Amino acid sequence: MPFVDIQSRLGINLDRWLLLQSGEQPNKRAARCHSFEKEWIECAHGIGQTRAKKECKLELDDFYECMHRQKMHKRLYEIRQQRDKMVKEGSYTTPPHHSGKPDHSP
């Protein structure tokens, strides 16, 4: 326990954002990343922060990706860039339902 517990004195909890998935959820359904958070907590429990950073890196990375989806967004961005490049070269044409024009078919 720290000598001066600033978090409780100020009435804030800086660790809350990381453990949101374990909290009470609406309709009693598990949160999207609950299983990843559970795996990370089970791995890191009782071994200390220094060892957990090394030994539980895969679990933490999976949990972080599930929460923030940075790799997925990066991949989608690359796919869109490739599509735009192919459209510019003329080797790909977008389907009519993706052109933004109204569909007049019955």
Backbone atoms as SQL, in Angstrom:
CREATE TABLE atoms (id INTEGER PRIMARY KEY, chain TEXT, resi INTEGER, resn TEXT, atom TEXT, x REAL, y REAL, z REAL);
INSERT INTO atoms VALUES
  (1, 'A', 1, 'MET', 'N', 0.845, -1.178, 0.000),
  (2, 'A', 1, 'MET', 'CA', 0.000, 0.000, 0.000),
  (3, 'A', 1, 'MET', 'C', 0.883, 1.232, 0.000),
  (4, 'A', 2, 'PRO', 'N', 0.581, 2.193, -0.856),
  (5, 'A', 2, 'PRO', 'CA', 1.415, 3.388, -0.920),
  (6, 'A', 2, 'PRO', 'C', 1.323, 4.209, 0.362),
  (7, 'A', 3, 'PHE', 'N', 2.362, 4.966, 0.598),
  (8, 'A', 3, 'PHE', 'CA', 2.422, 5.795, 1.793),
  (9, 'A', 3, 'PHE', 'C', 1.282, 6.805, 1.819),
  (10, 'A', 4, 'VAL', 'N', 1.025, 7.445, 0.707),
  (11, 'A', 4, 'VAL', 'CA', -0.076, 8.387, 0.587),
  (12, 'A', 4, 'VAL', 'C', -0.990, 7.876, -0.526),
  (13, 'A', 5, 'ASP', 'N', -2.211, 7.505, -0.171),
  (14, 'A', 5, 'ASP', 'CA', -3.150, 6.970, -1.153),
  (15, 'A', 5, 'ASP', 'C', -3.910, 8.123, -1.794),
  (16, 'A', 6, 'ILE', 'N', -3.324, 8.667, -2.859),
  (17, 'A', 6, 'ILE', 'CA', -3.886, 9.846, -3.517),
  (18, 'A', 6, 'ILE', 'C', -5.208, 9.525, -4.201),
  (19, 'A', 7, 'GLN', 'N', -5.299, 8.324, -4.808),
  (20, 'A', 7, 'GLN', 'CA', -6.527, 7.986, -5.537),
  (21, 'A', 7, 'GLN', 'C', -7.752, 8.030, -4.634),
  (22, 'A', 8, 'SER', 'N', -7.675, 7.424, -3.464),
  (23, 'A', 8, 'SER', 'CA', -8.844, 7.413, -2.586),
  (24, 'A', 8, 'SER', 'C', -9.096, 8.788, -1.970),
  (25, 'A', 9, 'ARG', 'N', -8.050, 9.557, -1.745),
  (26, 'A', 9, 'ARG', 'CA', -8.238, 10.889, -1.185),
  (27, 'A', 9, 'ARG', 'C', -8.921, 11.821, -2.179),
  (28, 'A', 10, 'LEU', 'N', -8.620, 11.633, -3.482),
  (29, 'A', 10, 'LEU', 'CA', -9.248, 12.462, -4.501),
  (30, 'A', 10, 'LEU', 'C', -10.568, 11.884, -4.988),
  (31, 'A', 11, 'GLY', 'N', -10.843, 10.650, -4.615),
  (32, 'A', 11, 'GLY', 'CA', -12.089, 10.018, -5.013),
  (33, 'A', 11, 'GLY', 'C', -12.102, 9.544, -6.459),
  (34, 'A', 12, 'ILE', 'N', -10.932, 9.182, -6.978),
  (35, 'A', 12, 'ILE', 'CA', -10.847, 8.687, -8.351),
  (36, 'A', 12, 'ILE', 'C', -10.237, 7.294, -8.350),
  (37, 'A', 13, 'ASN', 'N', -10.442, 6.584, -9.440),
  (38, 'A', 13, 'ASN', 'CA', -9.866, 5.252, -9.596),
  (39, 'A', 13, 'ASN', 'C', -9.241, 5.181, -10.981),
  (40, 'A', 14, 'LEU', 'N', -7.922, 5.299, -11.054),
  (41, 'A', 14, 'LEU', 'CA', -7.228, 5.319, -12.337),
  (42, 'A', 14, 'LEU', 'C', -7.174, 3.938, -12.990),
  (43, 'A', 15, 'ASP', 'N', -7.366, 2.873, -12.216),
  (44, 'A', 15, 'ASP', 'CA', -7.301, 1.526, -12.765),
  (45, 'A', 15, 'ASP', 'C', -8.643, 1.044, -13.302),
  (46, 'A', 16, 'ARG', 'N', -9.692, 1.811, -13.103),
  (47, 'A', 16, 'ARG', 'CA', -11.038, 1.368, -13.460),
  (48, 'A', 16, 'ARG', 'C', -11.198, 1.081, -14.944),
  (49, 'A', 17, 'TRP', 'N', -10.557, 1.864, -15.814),
  (50, 'A', 17, 'TRP', 'CA', -10.736, 1.700, -17.259),
  (51, 'A', 17, 'TRP', 'C', -10.295, 0.325, -17.730),
  (52, 'A', 18, 'LEU', 'N', -9.294, -0.247, -17.068),
  (53, 'A', 18, 'LEU', 'CA', -8.757, -1.524, -17.515),
  (54, 'A', 18, 'LEU', 'C', -9.623, -2.699, -17.097),
  (55, 'A', 19, 'LEU', 'N', -10.407, -2.550, -16.040),
  (56, 'A', 19, 'LEU', 'CA', -11.198, -3.655, -15.531),
  (57, 'A', 19, 'LEU', 'C', -12.696, -3.463, -15.755),
  (58, 'A', 20, 'LEU', 'N', -13.069, -2.677, -16.731),
  (59, 'A', 20, 'LEU', 'CA', -14.481, -2.416, -16.988),
  (60, 'A', 20, 'LEU', 'C', -15.240, -3.655, -17.434),
  (61, 'A', 21, 'GLN', 'N', -14.579, -4.572, -18.108),
  (62, 'A', 21, 'GLN', 'CA', -15.266, -5.719, -18.665),
  (63, 'A', 21, 'GLN', 'C', -15.763, -6.680, -17.588),
  (64, 'A', 22, 'SER', 'N', -15.164, -6.643, -16.407),
  (65, 'A', 22, 'SER', 'CA', -15.570, -7.546, -15.330),
  (66, 'A', 22, 'SER', 'C', -16.723, -7.002, -14.509),
  (67, 'A', 23, 'GLY', 'N', -17.053, -5.757, -14.707),
  (68, 'A', 23, 'GLY', 'CA', -18.103, -5.138, -13.913),
  (69, 'A', 23, 'GLY', 'C', -19.488, -5.603, -14.303),
  (70, 'A', 24, 'GLU', 'N', -20.470, -5.063, -13.624),
  (71, 'A', 24, 'GLU', 'CA', -21.878, -5.378, -13.885),
  (72, 'A', 24, 'GLU', 'C', -22.259, -4.914, -15.293),
  (73, 'A', 25, 'GLN', 'N', -22.817, -5.815, -16.078),
  (74, 'A', 25, 'GLN', 'CA', -23.192, -5.511, -17.452),
  (75, 'A', 25, 'GLN', 'C', -24.716, -5.515, -17.580),
  (76, 'A', 26, 'PRO', 'N', -25.234, -4.736, -18.525),
  (77, 'A', 26, 'PRO', 'CA', -26.688, -4.740, -18.726),
  (78, 'A', 26, 'PRO', 'C', -27.170, -6.100, -19.212),
  (79, 'A', 27, 'ASN', 'N', -28.352, -6.481, -18.797),
  (80, 'A', 27, 'ASN', 'CA', -28.989, -7.738, -19.180),
  (81, 'A', 27, 'ASN', 'C', -28.176, -8.972, -18.786),
  (82, 'A', 28, 'LYS', 'N', -27.228, -8.818, -17.873),
  (83, 'A', 28, 'LYS', 'CA', -26.423, -9.930, -17.341),
  (84, 'A', 28, 'LYS', 'C', -25.650, -10.685, -18.424),
  (85, 'A', 29, 'ARG', 'N', -25.332, -10.025, -19.526),
  (86, 'A', 29, 'ARG', 'CA', -24.556, -10.646, -20.597),
  (87, 'A', 29, 'ARG', 'C', -23.100, -10.247, -20.455),
  (88, 'A', 30, 'ALA', 'N', -22.212, -11.158, -20.807),
  (89, 'A', 30, 'ALA', 'CA', -20.781, -10.867, -20.714),
  (90, 'A', 30, 'ALA', 'C', -20.401, -9.787, -21.724),
  (91, 'A', 31, 'ALA', 'N', -19.464, -8.959, -21.346),
  (92, 'A', 31, 'ALA', 'CA', -19.003, -7.887, -22.215),
  (93, 'A', 31, 'ALA', 'C', -18.185, -8.456, -23.371),
  (94, 'A', 32, 'ARG', 'N', -17.961, -7.637, -24.378),
  (95, 'A', 32, 'ARG', 'CA', -17.279, -8.078, -25.595),
  (96, 'A', 32, 'ARG', 'C', -15.896, -8.666, -25.305),
  (97, 'A', 33, 'CYS', 'N', -15.131, -8.038, -24.457),
  (98, 'A', 33, 'CYS', 'CA', -13.746, -8.457, -24.217),
  (99, 'A', 33, 'CYS', 'C', -13.566, -9.137, -22.861),
  (100, 'A', 34, 'HIS', 'N', -14.647, -9.574, -22.274),
  (101, 'A', 34, 'HIS', 'CA', -14.571, -10.164, -20.935),
  (102, 'A', 34, 'HIS', 'C', -13.641, -11.373, -20.889),
  (103, 'A', 35, 'SER', 'N', -13.705, -12.229, -21.879),
  (104, 'A', 35, 'SER', 'CA', -12.877, -13.440, -21.854),
  (105, 'A', 35, 'SER', 'C', -11.397, -13.099, -21.963),
  (106, 'A', 36, 'PHE', 'N', -11.051, -12.084, -22.773),
  (107, 'A', 36, 'PHE', 'CA', -9.654, -11.677, -22.886),
  (108, 'A', 36, 'PHE', 'C', -9.158, -11.070, -21.580),
  (109, 'A', 37, 'GLU', 'N', -10.000, -10.277, -20.930),
  (110, 'A', 37, 'GLU', 'CA', -9.619, -9.690, -19.652),
  (111, 'A', 37, 'GLU', 'C', -9.440, -10.780, -18.602),
  (112, 'A', 38, 'LYS', 'N', -10.317, -11.762, -18.621),
  (113, 'A', 38, 'LYS', 'CA', -10.241, -12.852, -17.643),
  (114, 'A', 38, 'LYS', 'C', -8.951, -13.650, -17.819),
  (115, 'A', 39, 'GLU', 'N', -8.582, -13.941, -19.072),
  (116, 'A', 39, 'GLU', 'CA', -7.328, -14.664, -19.321),
  (117, 'A', 39, 'GLU', 'C', -6.128, -13.863, -18.830),
  (118, 'A', 40, 'TRP', 'N', -6.133, -12.555, -19.071),
  (119, 'A', 40, 'TRP', 'CA', -5.019, -11.720, -18.639),
  (120, 'A', 40, 'TRP', 'C', -4.929, -11.669, -17.120),
  (121, 'A', 41, 'ILE', 'N', -6.053, -11.512, -16.450),
  (122, 'A', 41, 'ILE', 'CA', -6.043, -11.449, -14.984),
  (123, 'A', 41, 'ILE', 'C', -5.597, -12.781, -14.389),
  (124, 'A', 42, 'GLU', 'N', -6.075, -13.899, -14.964),
  (125, 'A', 42, 'GLU', 'CA', -5.664, -15.212, -14.461),
  (126, 'A', 42, 'GLU', 'C', -4.173, -15.422, -14.641),
  (127, 'A', 43, 'CYS', 'N', -3.612, -14.951, -15.738),
  (128, 'A', 43, 'CYS', 'CA', -2.181, -15.097, -15.974),
  (129, 'A', 43, 'CYS', 'C', -1.371, -14.220, -15.014),
  (130, 'A', 44, 'ALA', 'N', -1.793, -12.974, -14.846),
  (131, 'A', 44, 'ALA', 'CA', -1.017, -12.011, -14.069),
  (132, 'A', 44, 'ALA', 'C', -1.246, -12.105, -12.567),
  (133, 'A', 45, 'HIS', 'N', -2.264, -12.831, -12.154),
  (134, 'A', 45, 'HIS', 'CA', -2.612, -12.882, -10.729),
  (135, 'A', 45, 'HIS', 'C', -1.485, -13.506, -9.913),
  (136, 'A', 46, 'GLY', 'N', -1.014, -12.773, -8.937),
  (137, 'A', 46, 'GLY', 'CA', -0.072, -13.305, -7.960),
  (138, 'A', 46, 'GLY', 'C', 1.377, -13.363, -8.373),
  (139, 'A', 47, 'ILE', 'N', 1.730, -12.925, -9.606),
  (140, 'A', 47, 'ILE', 'CA', 3.139, -13.013, -9.990),
  (141, 'A', 47, 'ILE', 'C', 3.833, -11.665, -9.978),
  (142, 'A', 48, 'GLY', 'N', 3.111, -10.595, -9.779),
  (143, 'A', 48, 'GLY', 'CA', 3.710, -9.271, -9.708),
  (144, 'A', 48, 'GLY', 'C', 3.765, -8.592, -11.067),
  (145, 'A', 49, 'GLN', 'N', 3.855, -7.292, -11.038),
  (146, 'A', 49, 'GLN', 'CA', 3.785, -6.491, -12.255),
  (147, 'A', 49, 'GLN', 'C', 4.981, -6.724, -13.170),
  (148, 'A', 50, 'THR', 'N', 6.174, -6.838, -12.617),
  (149, 'A', 50, 'THR', 'CA', 7.372, -6.997, -13.439),
  (150, 'A', 50, 'THR', 'C', 7.337, -8.297, -14.220),
  (151, 'A', 51, 'ARG', 'N', 7.029, -9.404, -13.549),
  (152, 'A', 51, 'ARG', 'CA', 6.943, -10.696, -14.240),
  (153, 'A', 51, 'ARG', 'C', 5.752, -10.748, -15.177),
  (154, 'A', 52, 'ALA', 'N', 4.642, -10.136, -14.783),
  (155, 'A', 52, 'ALA', 'CA', 3.428, -10.168, -15.611),
  (156, 'A', 52, 'ALA', 'C', 3.634, -9.448, -16.939),
  (157, 'A', 53, 'LYS', 'N', 4.437, -8.382, -16.941),
  (158, 'A', 53, 'LYS', 'CA', 4.706, -7.669, -18.186),
  (159, 'A', 53, 'LYS', 'C', 5.399, -8.573, -19.200),
  (160, 'A', 54, 'LYS', 'N', 6.258, -9.462, -18.717),
  (161, 'A', 54, 'LYS', 'CA', 6.988, -10.360, -19.611),
  (162, 'A', 54, 'LYS', 'C', 6.183, -11.613, -19.917),
  (163, 'A', 55, 'GLU', 'N', 5.662, -12.258, -18.891),
  (164, 'A', 55, 'GLU', 'CA', 5.037, -13.569, -19.045),
  (165, 'A', 55, 'GLU', 'C', 3.610, -13.510, -19.590),
  (166, 'A', 56, 'CYS', 'N', 2.924, -12.419, -19.408),
  (167, 'A', 56, 'CYS', 'CA', 1.520, -12.315, -19.826),
  (168, 'A', 56, 'CYS', 'C', 1.332, -11.305, -20.948),
  (169, 'A', 57, 'LYS', 'N', 2.393, -11.042, -21.699),
  (170, 'A', 57, 'LYS', 'CA', 2.322, -10.044, -22.768),
  (171, 'A', 57, 'LYS', 'C', 1.301, -10.438, -23.838),
  (172, 'A', 58, 'LEU', 'N', 1.237, -11.699, -24.211),
  (173, 'A', 58, 'LEU', 'CA', 0.276, -12.127, -25.246),
  (174, 'A', 58, 'LEU', 'C', -1.160, -11.895, -24.803),
  (175, 'A', 59, 'GLU', 'N', -1.464, -12.237, -23.554),
  (176, 'A', 59, 'GLU', 'CA', -2.817, -12.051, -23.046),
  (177, 'A', 59, 'GLU', 'C', -3.184, -10.569, -22.984),
  (178, 'A', 60, 'LEU', 'N', -2.235, -9.740, -22.535),
  (179, 'A', 60, 'LEU', 'CA', -2.497, -8.304, -22.455),
  (180, 'A', 60, 'LEU', 'C', -2.668, -7.702, -23.849),
  (181, 'A', 61, 'ASP', 'N', -1.848, -8.133, -24.804),
  (182, 'A', 61, 'ASP', 'CA', -1.976, -7.626, -26.171),
  (183, 'A', 61, 'ASP', 'C', -3.321, -8.009, -26.780),
  (184, 'A', 62, 'ASP', 'N', -3.775, -9.244, -26.535),
  (185, 'A', 62, 'ASP', 'CA', -5.080, -9.669, -27.041),
  (186, 'A', 62, 'ASP', 'C', -6.205, -8.832, -26.427),
  (187, 'A', 63, 'PHE', 'N', -6.106, -8.606, -25.130),
  (188, 'A', 63, 'PHE', 'CA', -7.120, -7.809, -24.440),
  (189, 'A', 63, 'PHE', 'C', -7.120, -6.376, -24.958),
  (190, 'A', 64, 'TYR', 'N', -5.944, -5.807, -25.136),
  (191, 'A', 64, 'TYR', 'CA', -5.831, -4.430, -25.615),
  (192, 'A', 64, 'TYR', 'C', -6.390, -4.307, -27.033),
  (193, 'A', 65, 'GLU', 'N', -6.087, -5.283, -27.894),
  (194, 'A', 65, 'GLU', 'CA', -6.608, -5.261, -29.261),
  (195, 'A', 65, 'GLU', 'C', -8.128, -5.382, -29.271),
  (196, 'A', 66, 'CYS', 'N', -8.664, -6.221, -28.399),
  (197, 'A', 66, 'CYS', 'CA', -10.113, -6.369, -28.325),
  (198, 'A', 66, 'CYS', 'C', -10.768, -5.059, -27.878),
  (199, 'A', 67, 'MET', 'N', -10.147, -4.373, -26.954),
  (200, 'A', 67, 'MET', 'CA', -10.720, -3.113, -26.461),
  (201, 'A', 67, 'MET', 'C', -10.615, -1.990, -27.497),
  (202, 'A', 68, 'HIS', 'N', -9.459, -1.864, -28.144),
  (203, 'A', 68, 'HIS', 'CA', -9.204, -0.687, -28.981),
  (204, 'A', 68, 'HIS', 'C', -9.250, -0.973, -30.478),
  (205, 'A', 69, 'ARG', 'N', -9.058, -2.207, -30.881),
  (206, 'A', 69, 'ARG', 'CA', -9.140, -2.655, -32.276),
  (207, 'A', 69, 'ARG', 'C', -8.252, -1.860, -33.226),
  (208, 'A', 70, 'GLN', 'N', -7.043, -1.556, -32.773),
  (209, 'A', 70, 'GLN', 'CA', -6.127, -0.777, -33.600),
  (210, 'A', 70, 'GLN', 'C', -5.624, -1.569, -34.797),
  (211, 'A', 71, 'LYS', 'N', -5.293, -2.844, -34.624),
  (212, 'A', 71, 'LYS', 'CA', -4.812, -3.662, -35.738),
  (213, 'A', 71, 'LYS', 'C', -5.896, -3.825, -36.797),
  (214, 'A', 72, 'MET', 'N', -7.126, -4.014, -36.365),
  (215, 'A', 72, 'MET', 'CA', -8.228, -4.181, -37.302),
  (216, 'A', 72, 'MET', 'C', -8.446, -2.899, -38.116),
  (217, 'A', 73, 'HIS', 'N', -8.423, -1.744, -37.444),
  (218, 'A', 73, 'HIS', 'CA', -8.614, -0.482, -38.144),
  (219, 'A', 73, 'HIS', 'C', -7.467, -0.214, -39.120),
  (220, 'A', 74, 'LYS', 'N', -6.249, -0.567, -38.714),
  (221, 'A', 74, 'LYS', 'CA', -5.108, -0.396, -39.602),
  (222, 'A', 74, 'LYS', 'C', -5.267, -1.272, -40.842),
  (223, 'A', 75, 'ARG', 'N', -5.696, -2.512, -40.648),
  (224, 'A', 75, 'ARG', 'CA', -5.886, -3.426, -41.778),
  (225, 'A', 75, 'ARG', 'C', -6.995, -2.932, -42.708),
  (226, 'A', 76, 'LEU', 'N', -8.102, -2.460, -42.159),
  (227, 'A', 76, 'LEU', 'CA', -9.181, -1.921, -42.991),
  (228, 'A', 76, 'LEU', 'C', -8.729, -0.697, -43.774),
  (229, 'A', 77, 'TYR', 'N', -7.916, 0.133, -43.149),
  (230, 'A', 77, 'TYR', 'CA', -7.372, 1.300, -43.840),
  (231, 'A', 77, 'TYR', 'C', -6.515, 0.873, -45.019),
  (232, 'A', 78, 'GLU', 'N', -5.664, -0.149, -44.815),
  (233, 'A', 78, 'GLU', 'CA', -4.811, -0.644, -45.897),
  (234, 'A', 78, 'GLU', 'C', -5.650, -1.236, -47.027),
  (235, 'A', 79, 'ILE', 'N', -6.726, -1.935, -46.697),
  (236, 'A', 79, 'ILE', 'CA', -7.612, -2.504, -47.720),
  (237, 'A', 79, 'ILE', 'C', -8.266, -1.393, -48.531),
  (238, 'A', 80, 'ARG', 'N', -8.731, -0.348, -47.862),
  (239, 'A', 80, 'ARG', 'CA', -9.344, 0.774, -48.575),
  (240, 'A', 80, 'ARG', 'C', -8.333, 1.480, -49.478),
  (241, 'A', 81, 'GLN', 'N', -7.097, 1.631, -48.990),
  (242, 'A', 81, 'GLN', 'CA', -6.058, 2.257, -49.805),
  (243, 'A', 81, 'GLN', 'C', -5.785, 1.435, -51.060),
  (244, 'A', 82, 'GLN', 'N', -5.719, 0.107, -50.914),
  (245, 'A', 82, 'GLN', 'CA', -5.484, -0.763, -52.061),
  (246, 'A', 82, 'GLN', 'C', -6.652, -0.692, -53.046),
  (247, 'A', 83, 'ARG', 'N', -7.881, -0.664, -52.527),
  (248, 'A', 83, 'ARG', 'CA', -9.059, -0.552, -53.397),
  (249, 'A', 83, 'ARG', 'C', -9.029, 0.758, -54.178),
  (250, 'A', 84, 'ASP', 'N', -8.741, 1.852, -53.494),
  (251, 'A', 84, 'ASP', 'CA', -8.685, 3.151, -54.166),
  (252, 'A', 84, 'ASP', 'C', -7.598, 3.185, -55.230),
  (253, 'A', 85, 'LYS', 'N', -6.473, 2.556, -54.939),
  (254, 'A', 85, 'LYS', 'CA', -5.375, 2.489, -55.908),
  (255, 'A', 85, 'LYS', 'C', -5.809, 1.702, -57.145),
  (256, 'A', 86, 'MET', 'N', -6.501, 0.578, -56.934),
  (257, 'A', 86, 'MET', 'CA', -6.951, -0.245, -58.056),
  (258, 'A', 86, 'MET', 'C', -8.023, 0.475, -58.883),
  (259, 'A', 87, 'VAL', 'N', -8.896, 1.236, -58.223),
  (260, 'A', 87, 'VAL', 'CA', -9.910, 2.013, -58.938),
  (261, 'A', 87, 'VAL', 'C', -9.234, 3.080, -59.787),
  (262, 'A', 88, 'LYS', 'N', -8.219, 3.717, -59.228),
  (263, 'A', 88, 'LYS', 'CA', -7.500, 4.763, -59.951),
  (264, 'A', 88, 'LYS', 'C', -6.790, 4.191, -61.180),
  (265, 'A', 89, 'GLU', 'N', -6.220, 2.979, -61.042),
  (266, 'A', 89, 'GLU', 'CA', -5.541, 2.326, -62.162),
  (267, 'A', 89, 'GLU', 'C', -6.525, 1.798, -63.197),
  (268, 'A', 90, 'GLY', 'N', -7.776, 1.579, -62.787),
  (269, 'A', 90, 'GLY', 'CA', -8.787, 1.057, -63.692),
  (270, 'A', 90, 'GLY', 'C', -8.895, -0.456, -63.679),
  (271, 'A', 91, 'SER', 'N', -8.211, -1.123, -62.770),
  (272, 'A', 91, 'SER', 'CA', -8.261, -2.583, -62.715),
  (273, 'A', 91, 'SER', 'C', -9.405, -3.090, -61.836),
  (274, 'A', 92, 'TYR', 'N', -10.142, -2.171, -61.212),
  (275, 'A', 92, 'TYR', 'CA', -11.265, -2.563, -60.354),
  (276, 'A', 92, 'TYR', 'C', -12.357, -1.520, -60.480),
  (277, 'A', 93, 'THR', 'N', -13.578, -1.981, -60.637),
  (278, 'A', 93, 'THR', 'CA', -14.708, -1.059, -60.636),
  (279, 'A', 93, 'THR', 'C', -15.625, -1.422, -59.478),
  (280, 'A', 94, 'THR', 'N', -16.096, -0.421, -58.805),
  (281, 'A', 94, 'THR', 'CA', -16.957, -0.672, -57.653),
  (282, 'A', 94, 'THR', 'C', -18.308, -1.193, -58.116),
  (283, 'A', 95, 'PRO', 'N', -18.917, -2.087, -57.377),
  (284, 'A', 95, 'PRO', 'CA', -20.250, -2.576, -57.736),
  (285, 'A', 95, 'PRO', 'C', -21.261, -1.429, -57.720),
  (286, 'A', 96, 'PRO', 'N', -22.338, -1.559, -58.505),
  (287, 'A', 96, 'PRO', 'CA', -23.303, -0.450, -58.581),
  (288, 'A', 96, 'PRO', 'C', -23.945, -0.103, -57.236),
  (289, 'A', 97, 'HIS', 'N', -24.110, -1.089, -56.356),
  (290, 'A', 97, 'HIS', 'CA', -24.734, -0.793, -55.064),
  (291, 'A', 97, 'HIS', 'C', -23.772, -0.085, -54.107),
  (292, 'A', 98, 'HIS', 'N', -22.496, 0.081, -54.498),
  (293, 'A', 98, 'HIS', 'CA', -21.526, 0.817, -53.682),
  (294, 'A', 98, 'HIS', 'C', -21.229, 2.199, -54.255),
  (295, 'A', 99, 'SER', 'N', -21.872, 2.549, -55.355),
  (296, 'A', 99, 'SER', 'CA', -21.564, 3.813, -56.014),
  (297, 'A', 99, 'SER', 'C', -22.261, 5.011, -55.381),
  (298, 'A', 100, 'GLY', 'N', -23.282, 4.780, -54.583),
  (299, 'A', 100, 'GLY', 'CA', -24.004, 5.868, -53.950),
  (300, 'A', 100, 'GLY', 'C', -25.176, 6.357, -54.779),
  (301, 'A', 101, 'LYS', 'N', -25.384, 5.763, -55.926),
  (302, 'A', 101, 'LYS', 'CA', -26.510, 6.144, -56.775),
  (303, 'A', 101, 'LYS', 'C', -27.729, 5.309, -56.400),
  (304, 'A', 102, 'PRO', 'N', -28.927, 5.877, -56.519),
  (305, 'A', 102, 'PRO', 'CA', -30.128, 5.103, -56.152),
  (306, 'A', 102, 'PRO', 'C', -30.335, 3.911, -57.082),
  (307, 'A', 103, 'ASP', 'N', -30.852, 2.847, -56.527),
  (308, 'A', 103, 'ASP', 'CA', -31.116, 1.627, -57.277),
  (309, 'A', 103, 'ASP', 'C', -32.559, 1.664, -57.774),
  (310, 'A', 104, 'HIS', 'N', -32.733, 1.592, -59.102),
  (311, 'A', 104, 'HIS', 'CA', -34.063, 1.660, -59.697),
  (312, 'A', 104, 'HIS', 'C', -34.609, 0.295, -60.089),
  (313, 'A', 105, 'SER', 'N', -33.925, -0.750, -59.715),
  (314, 'A', 105, 'SER', 'CA', -34.417, -2.090, -60.066),
  (315, 'A', 105, 'SER', 'C', -35.556, -2.491, -59.131),
  (316, 'A', 106, 'PRO', 'N', -36.465, -3.336, -59.638),
  (317, 'A', 106, 'PRO', 'CA', -37.631, -3.715, -58.811),
  (318, 'A', 106, 'PRO', 'C', -37.266, -4.608, -57.659);
